[in-house]
């Protein structure tokens, strides 16, 4: 994806999340479980995304180079969550629209600029929108360009953050073949001469698989699926 595509995508995704969350509250209630986030309720999911967006809006607005002074908000009552979510989404979009992507800010990754925040918040919203859609039972496919960008971000940013010393000795390469984007990516390239498995599916399904939102069974697996799942499971952040 091109950098100028991120902000419009964030706005569309935030709007979709808010609409789906409102429908899910109506049909399932705030206590409905979130399949992709074991132990979470719908209220937890909405609160989480709102809090994440509040945090990153603060980081960008203040051009924070450390987060020691972040004013963590209190948990809002369930009946206030949708309104608070919409306000936080709007704030984040406004702050990002007014910031130079090259400006330095604190992040948890090697890259320390607004551009990182913009891309990360797009993908955060994309995955959590699928979480909300799963609660409602109305899951839409992730577009190929969005899924591939998210898969690249996971490989380029999340994997190094989760494994700062590199892959463990037990690591084996896993090939990820995105059929709708006609590209391949590899988890742990060079760790062994031969990949342990090749996983084939849409870029969106590959993205949701590495974020553990859908099972490996949604993909075509050539090779050792159990070992491929174990390789993905090595990558955990937060």
C-alpha positions in Angstrom: 0.0 0.0 0.0 1.1 3.6 -0.6 1.5 5.9 2.4 -1.3 8.2 1.3 -3.8 5.2 1.4 -3.5 4.6 5.1 -5.5 7.5 6.6 -8.5 7.0 4.3 -8.4 3.3 5.1 -8.2 4.0 8.8 -11.3 6.2 8.6 -13.2 3.5 6.7 -12.1 0.8 9.0 -13.0 2.8 12.2 -16.4 3.5 10.8 -17.0 -0.2 10.0 -15.8 -1.2 13.5 -18.2 1.2 15.1 -21.1 0.1 13.0 -20.4 -3.6 13.6 -19.9 -3.1 17.3 -23.2 -1.2 17.6 -25.0 -4.0 15.8 -23.3 -6.7 17.9 -24.4 -4.9 21.1 -27.9 -4.9 19.8 -28.0 -8.5 18.8 -25.5 -10.2 21.2 -25.1 -7.8 24.1 -22.0 -6.4 25.8 -21.1 -9.7 27.4 -20.9 -11.6 24.1 -17.6 -13.5 23.8 -15.0 -12.5 21.2 -13.8 -15.7 19.4 -10.5 -14.2 18.3 -9.6 -12.9 21.8 -10.3 -15.7 24.3 -11.5 -14.4 27.6 -12.7 -11.1 26.2 -16.2 -9.8 26.0 -17.5 -7.4 23.3 -17.2 -4.6 25.9 -13.5 -5.5 26.4 -12.9 -5.4 22.7 -14.5 -2.0 22.2 -12.8 -0.6 25.3 -9.5 -1.9 24.1 -9.6 -0.3 20.7 -10.7 3.0 22.1 -7.9 2.9 24.7 -5.3 2.0 22.0 -6.5 4.9 19.8 -6.5 7.3 22.8 -2.9 6.3 23.6 -1.5 6.7 20.1 -3.4 10.0 19.5 -1.7 11.3 22.7 1.7 10.0 21.4 1.4 11.8 18.1 -0.3 14.9 19.4 2.4 15.5 22.0 5.2 14.2 19.8 6.1 12.0 22.8 9.6 10.5 22.9 8.7 8.5 26.0 5.4 7.4 27.5 6.0 8.0 31.2 3.6 10.9 31.3 0.7 9.2 29.5 -2.6 10.0 31.3 -4.2 6.5 31.2 -8.0 6.9 31.0 -10.4 5.1 33.4 -12.5 2.3 32.0 -15.8 3.7 30.7 -19.2 2.2 31.6 -20.6 -0.1 28.9 -23.4 2.3 28.0 -20.8 5.0 27.2 -18.3 2.8 25.3 -19.7 3.4 21.8 -19.7 7.1 22.1 -16.2 7.1 23.6 -14.9 4.9 20.9 -16.2 7.2 18.1 -14.7 10.2 19.8 -11.3 8.4 20.2 -11.3 7.3 16.6 -12.1 10.8 15.4 -9.3 12.2 17.5 -6.7 9.8 16.2 -7.7 10.4 12.6 -7.5 14.2 13.1 -4.1 14.0 14.9 -2.6 11.8 12.2 -4.0 14.0 9.4 -2.2 17.0 10.9 1.2 15.2 11.5 4.2 14.8 9.3 4.8 11.0 8.8 8.5 11.6 9.2 8.2 13.3 12.6 9.9 11.3 15.4 7.7 9.9 18.2 8.0 7.0 20.7 7.0 3.6 19.5 7.6 0.1 20.7 9.4 -0.8 17.5 12.7 0.0 15.9 11.0 2.5 13.7 10.2 5.7 15.7 8.0 8.0 13.6 4.4 8.9 12.9 4.4 6.7 9.8 4.8 3.7 12.0 1.9 4.8 14.1 -0.3 5.3 11.1 0.4 1.9 9.5 0.2 0.1 12.9 -3.2 1.7 13.7 -4.6 0.8 10.4 -3.7 -2.9 10.9 -4.8 -2.8 14.6 -8.3 -1.6 13.4 -8.4 -4.1 10.6 -7.8 -7.1 12.8 -10.1 -5.9 15.6 -12.9 -5.1 13.0 -12.7 -8.8 12.1 -13.0 -9.6 15.8 -16.2 -7.6 16.0 -17.5 -9.1 12.8 -17.0 -12.6 14.2 -19.1 -11.6 17.3 -21.9 -10.4 15.0 -21.5 -13.3 12.5 -20.9 -11.0 9.5 -17.3 -11.3 8.5 -16.2 -9.6 5.3 -13.0 -10.6 3.4 -10.0 -8.5 4.0 -9.0 -6.9 0.7 -5.8 -8.3 -0.9 -3.8 -5.1 -0.6 -4.7 -4.6 3.0 -4.1 -8.2 3.9 -0.7 -8.2 2.2 0.3 -4.9 3.8 -0.7 -6.4 7.2 1.3 -9.6 6.5 4.3 -7.6 5.6 4.0 -5.5 8.7 3.8 -8.6 10.8 6.9 -10.0 9.2 8.9 -6.8 9.1 7.8 -5.2 12.5 6.1 -7.6 14.8 8.3 -10.7 14.3 11.6 -8.7 15.1 9.8 -7.0 18.1 8.7 -10.4 19.5 12.1 -12.1 18.8 14.7 -9.3 19.1 17.6 -11.8 19.2 16.4 -13.5 16.1 14.5 -16.8 15.6 15.3 -19.6 18.1 17.3 -22.6 17.2 14.1 -24.6 16.8 12.8 -22.2 14.0 12.0 -23.5 10.5 11.0 -21.4 7.5 7.3 -21.3 6.7 6.3 -20.1 3.2 3.1 -17.9 3.1 1.6 -17.8 -0.4 -1.0 -15.1 -1.0 -3.0 -16.3 -4.0 -4.9 -13.1 -4.5 -1.8 -11.0 -4.5 0.3 -13.5 -6.4 3.2 -13.2 -4.0 5.0 -15.3 -1.4 6.5 -14.3 1.9 8.6 -16.4 4.3 8.6 -16.6 8.1 12.1 -17.3 9.4 13.8 -17.3 6.0 17.3 -18.9 6.1 16.8 -20.7 9.4 16.8 -24.0 7.6 17.5 -25.0 4.0 14.0 -26.3 3.4 10.7 -24.8 4.6 8.7 -26.9 7.0 5.5 -26.0 5.3 3.8 -23.9 2.6 0.6 -22.2 3.6 -1.6 -21.0 0.7 -4.7 -18.7 0.9 -5.8 -15.1 0.5 -3.6 -12.4 1.9 -6.4 -11.6 4.3 -6.7 -15.2 5.5 -2.9 -15.4 5.9 -3.0 -12.2 8.0 -5.7 -13.5 10.2 -3.9 -16.8 10.6 -0.7 -15.2 11.8 -2.7 -13.1 14.2 -4.5 -16.3 15.4 -7.9 -15.1 14.4 -8.7 -18.0 12.1 -7.4 -21.6 12.3 -4.8 -23.0 9.9 -7.6 -25.1 8.4 -8.8 -22.1 6.3 -5.6 -22.4 4.3 -4.2 -25.0 2.1 -1.3 -26.6 3.9 1.6 -28.4 2.1 4.0 -29.9 4.6 3.8 -30.2 8.4 0.9 -28.1 9.5 1.5 -28.7 13.2 5.0 -27.4 13.0 3.9 -24.4 10.9 1.4 -23.5 13.6 4.2 -23.9 16.2 6.4 -21.5 14.2 3.6 -18.9 14.1 3.1 -19.4 17.8 6.6 -18.4 18.5 5.7 -14.8 17.6 3.9 -13.2 20.5 3.8 -9.5 21.5 2.0 -7.7 24.3 
